[in-house]
Amino acid sequence: MRLILASASPRRSDLLRAAGFAFDVEPTDIDEGILPGELPAAYVCRVALDKARAAASRHPGAVVLAADTTVVVGECILGKPADRADAARMLGLLAGRTHDVLTGVAVVGPAGTRVDAARTQVRFAPMTEAEIAWYAASGEPEDKAGAYAVQGLASRFVEAIDGSYSNVVGLPVALVYRLLREQGFTAGPAD
């Protein structure tokens, strides 16, 4: 059975490959806007499912995996920053606080549809304005939910992680494996 990753994220590809999966990449282009009153977990699950369905429509018979990650601090959903100033704003919200990283995962295939979300709590150290400006200017926050990459320069600001580390990178691998097994798709000892 063929596995399709409906994502252009190199981090998701790296995590899936490191877990021993063979797959093809098929990015999708869908509206990722937040609906009025939509809760964060519902939002990431809906977007992941929309991505998976869009790719599945082009690959009947394949198993399609899609994901969407966001950062939530207080009541505020932090997607990808629009620019350097927006990244600095987001980092200011995260500094010295604990936030949630949510990833919705959707698997669509011959055995039906599976959708779930992973939640990981991340605690950031306090950051000075100079540290925020330095990190925002590094370019690393671009194209990252919450304006940071836990596996990169931002690791110096992460004091604690409660939950899946791979979720914070962008793909909760254990959840992905569970959903793929429910689809009848395995890689490794269960093959």
DOKE-113319 format. One line per 10 residues: number of its first residue (from 0); their letters; for each residue x, y, z of N, C-alpha, C. Coordinates in steps of 0.05 Angstrom, whole numbers. Each point is the difference from the previous one (the first is absolute). Layout:
! DOKE-113319
NUM	a	X Y Z X Y Z X Y Z; ... .
***
This chain:
! DOKE-113319
0	mrlilasasp	17 -24 0 -17 24 0 18 25 0; -7 19 -16 16 25 -3 -8 20 21; 20 13 12 -4 21 20 7 27 -13; -18 19 3 4 28 -10 0 18 24; 21 17 2 1 21 20 -10 26 -14; -22 10 9 -12 25 -12 11 24 15; 26 5 -4 14 22 13 25 7 -14; 6 26 -1 26 9 -12 21 4 22; -7 -6 25 18 5 23 23 -19 -1; 25 10 -2 23 -18 2 3 -13 27 .
10	rrsdllraag	-10 14 21 2 -12 27 -18 -24 2; -24 1 -11 -18 -23 1 11 -23 -16; 11 6 -23 13 -21 -16 23 -13 15; 17 16 13 22 -11 15 -9 -18 23; -20 9 14 -10 -16 23 -12 -26 -10; -15 0 -21 -13 -24 -11 21 -19 -11; 20 11 -14 22 -17 -10 16 -12 23; 6 16 20 15 -10 23 -15 -23 15; -26 0 -2 -16 -21 13 -2 -25 -17; 12 1 -24 2 -24 -17 -22 -3 -21 .
20	fafdveptdi	-14 22 -6 -21 -1 -20 10 8 -27; -9 -15 -21 4 8 -28 -25 14 -9; 3 22 -14 -24 16 -7 7 18 -23; -21 10 -13 3 21 -21 -11 26 12; 9 22 -9 -9 26 10 -18 13 -21; -23 9 9 -20 12 -17 -12 24 16; 13 23 -1 -10 24 14 -28 8 -11; -16 12 17 -26 9 -8 -1 30 6; -19 13 -13 -4 29 4 -29 4 7; -5 4 26 -28 3 9 -1 26 17 .
30	degilpgelp	-24 9 5 -5 23 18 5 -9 28; 19 13 14 6 -7 28 -10 20 19; -19 17 -9 -11 20 18 -16 -12 23; 1 14 23 -15 -9 23 -29 9 -2; -19 -18 4 -28 6 -1 -9 15 25; -19 17 -1 -10 14 24 -8 -19 22; 11 4 24 -7 -16 23 13 -28 0; 17 -5 -19 13 -27 -2 21 -3 22; -2 -22 15 19 -6 21 26 -11 -13; 23 4 13 26 -7 -11 1 -30 -9 .
40	aayvcrvald	-8 -19 16 2 -28 -7 -18 -6 -24; -24 11 -1 -18 -3 -22 12 12 -26; 13 22 3 13 14 -23 21 -18 -12; 20 -9 16 22 -16 -12 -10 -26 -11; -21 -12 12 -11 -25 -11 -14 5 -27; -15 22 -1 -15 6 -25 20 6 -23; 21 15 6 19 7 -21 15 -25 -9; 8 -17 19 14 -25 -8 -18 -17 -17; -25 -2 7 -19 -17 -15 -5 12 -28; -2 26 -2 -3 13 -27 24 -6 -17 .
50	karaaasrhp	24 1 11 25 -5 -15 0 -30 -9; -7 -18 18 0 -28 -7 -20 -6 -22; -24 11 3 -21 -6 -20 8 11 -27; 13 24 -1 8 12 -25 20 -18 -14; 19 -10 14 20 -18 -12 -12 -27 -7; -17 -11 17 -13 -26 -5 -17 1 -25; -12 22 -7 -16 2 -24 17 -4 -25; 25 5 2 18 -4 -23 14 -27 0; -3 -15 22 14 -26 3 -18 -21 12; -21 -8 -15 -18 -21 10 15 -25 6 .
60	gavvlaadtt	-7 -13 23 13 -25 7 25 4 17; 11 24 1 23 5 17 -9 7 29; 19 -2 18 -5 10 27 13 27 1; -15 21 7 10 27 1 1 10 29; 23 11 7 5 12 26 3 30 -2; -14 15 17 4 29 0 0 9 29; 12 23 5 1 11 27 -1 30 -1; -8 12 22 1 29 3 7 6 29; 19 18 4 10 7 26 -5 29 6; -8 6 25 -2 27 9 10 2 29 .
70	vvvgecilgk	5 24 8 9 6 27 -22 16 13; -7 -6 25 -21 14 14 11 10 27; -2 26 3 8 12 26 -24 15 10; -8 -7 24 -25 12 11 -23 -8 -19; -14 20 -10 -22 -5 -19 8 6 -29; 26 6 -4 9 9 -26 13 -22 -16; -10 -5 -24 12 -19 -19 22 15 -16; 24 -11 2 23 11 -15 7 -18 -23; -6 9 -24 8 -14 -24 28 8 -8; 5 1 -26 26 8 -10 1 31 0 .
80	padradaarm	23 11 8 1 30 0 0 12 -28; -13 23 -2 -1 14 -26 26 12 -8; 16 9 20 25 13 -5 17 0 26; 23 13 0 18 0 23 -14 13 24; -14 22 -4 -14 14 22 -21 -19 12; -14 -14 -16 -21 -19 10 14 -22 16; 23 -10 -10 15 -21 14 8 11 28; 10 24 1 8 12 26 -24 3 18; -23 7 -10 -24 2 16 -7 -27 12; 0 -21 -17 -6 -27 10 20 -9 21 .
90	lgllagrthd	25 4 -5 20 -8 19 -3 15 27; -8 25 -1 -6 15 24 -23 -13 16; -20 -11 -14 -22 -14 13 9 -26 13; 19 -13 -12 10 -26 10 20 2 22; 15 21 0 23 3 19 -10 -2 29; 13 -17 15 -6 -3 29 -26 -14 6; -12 -13 -20 -26 -12 3 -1 -29 -10; -20 -14 7 -6 -27 -11 -21 3 -21; 3 -14 -22 -20 1 -21 -4 -29 -10; -21 -3 -16 -7 -26 -12 8 0 -29 .
100	vltgvavvgp	10 -23 -9 4 -5 -28 -20 -22 -8; -17 7 -19 -21 -19 -9 5 -8 -29; -1 -26 -5 2 -9 -27 -24 -19 -6; -15 8 -20 -21 -18 -10 12 -18 -21; -7 -26 2 10 -20 -19 -24 -13 -12; 0 -2 -27 -22 -14 -14 12 -21 -19; -12 -23 0 8 -22 -18 -25 -8 -16; 1 1 -26 -22 -7 -18 9 -22 -18; -15 -22 -2 8 -22 -17 -23 -19 -4; 6 -23 -12 -21 -20 -6 -16 -9 24 .
110	agtrvdaart	13 0 24 -14 -9 25 -15 23 14; -2 23 -13 -15 22 11 17 23 8; -10 16 19 13 24 9 5 -1 30; 24 9 8 7 1 28 11 28 5; -10 13 21 10 27 7 3 1 31; 22 12 8 5 4 29 20 23 3; 4 9 24 18 22 5 18 -7 24; 25 11 -2 19 -3 22 4 27 13; 3 1 26 5 24 15 26 -3 16; 18 19 -2 25 0 15 3 27 13 .
120	qvrfapmtea	7 0 25 5 26 14 30 6 -1; 6 25 -6 27 10 -2 3 25 18; 21 0 16 5 23 17 25 15 -10; -4 25 -7 22 17 -8 12 15 23; 26 4 0 13 16 19 -7 30 -5; 3 17 20 -3 28 -6 21 9 -21; -8 18 -17 18 10 -21 2 30 1; 23 11 -4 3 29 -1 -9 10 -27; -4 26 -2 -8 11 -26 23 -5 -21; 25 1 9 22 -4 -18 0 -29 -10 .
130	eiawyaasge	-6 -19 18 -1 -29 -8 -23 -4 -20; -23 12 5 -22 -2 -19 7 12 -27; 12 23 0 8 13 -25 21 -17 -15; 19 -11 15 21 -17 -13 -13 -24 -13; -17 -14 15 -12 -24 -11 -19 6 -23; -16 21 2 -18 7 -22 17 7 -25; 23 13 4 17 7 -23 15 -23 -12; 1 -23 15 16 -23 -10 -13 -12 -25; -25 5 -4 -14 -12 -23 -13 -27 7; 9 -12 21 -11 -27 8 -30 1 5 .
140	pedkagayav	-12 21 12 -28 0 6 -18 -1 -25; 10 8 -23 -16 0 -25 -11 -27 -5; -25 -1 -8 -14 -25 -7 -2 -20 22; 1 9 26 -3 -17 23 -23 9 17; -18 -19 7 -22 7 18 12 10 26; -11 22 10 10 11 25 26 15 -3; 11 1 -24 25 15 -6 25 -12 13; 0 -26 3 25 -12 10 4 -29 -9; 25 -9 -1 7 -28 -6 13 -11 24; -13 -19 14 11 -11 24 26 -15 -4 .
150	qglasrfvea	4 -10 -25 24 -15 -6 23 17 -9; -4 26 0 20 18 -10 10 20 21; 4 24 -8 11 21 18 -18 5 24; -26 -4 -3 -19 5 22 3 -20 22; 14 -22 -4 4 -20 21 12 12 25; 15 22 -3 13 12 24 -21 14 18; -24 4 -10 -21 13 16 -21 -19 11; 2 -26 -8 -20 -19 9 9 -13 26; -15 6 21 7 -11 27 -11 -28 4; -24 -6 -10 -12 -26 5 -20 -6 -23 .
160	idgsysnvvg	-3 -26 -4 -20 -10 -19 -14 -23 13; -27 2 1 -17 -21 11 -17 -12 -22; 8 -23 -10 -14 -13 -22 20 -7 -22; -11 -3 -24 16 -9 -23 18 22 -11; 26 -6 0 19 19 -12 -5 2 -30; -5 -23 -13 -4 2 -29 -25 16 -8; -19 1 19 -23 17 -5 8 29 -2; 19 9 17 9 28 0 15 6 -26; 13 -20 -10 14 3 -26 -20 2 -23; -23 -13 3 -21 2 -20 -14 -26 -8 .
170	lpvalvyrll	7 -23 12 -13 -25 -6 2 -19 23; -22 -4 15 1 -19 22 2 -29 -10; 24 -11 -2 5 -25 -13 -16 -23 12; -1 -2 26 -15 -22 12 -30 1 -7; -11 23 0 -28 3 -9 -4 -7 -29; 19 9 -17 -1 -7 -28 0 -30 -4; 18 -14 14 3 -29 -2 -26 -14 8; -12 10 22 -26 -12 9 -21 3 -21; -3 24 -11 -20 5 -21 5 -17 -25; 25 -2 -7 7 -16 -24 -6 -30 5 .
180	reqgftagpa	6 -10 24 -7 -28 6 -30 -4 -1; -15 19 9 -30 -2 -1 -9 -1 -29; 16 10 -18 -7 -1 -29 10 -26 -12; 15 -16 16 11 -24 -11 27 4 -13; 12 24 3 26 6 -12 21 -2 22; 20 -17 -4 21 -3 19 27 2 -14; 20 5 16 28 0 -10 17 -11 22; 15 -20 -5 17 -12 20 -9 -27 9; 1 -6 26 -4 -27 9 -28 -11 -5; -20 17 -3 -27 -10 -4 -6 -7 -29 .
190	d	19 6 -18 -4 -6 -29 -1 -29 -5 .
***
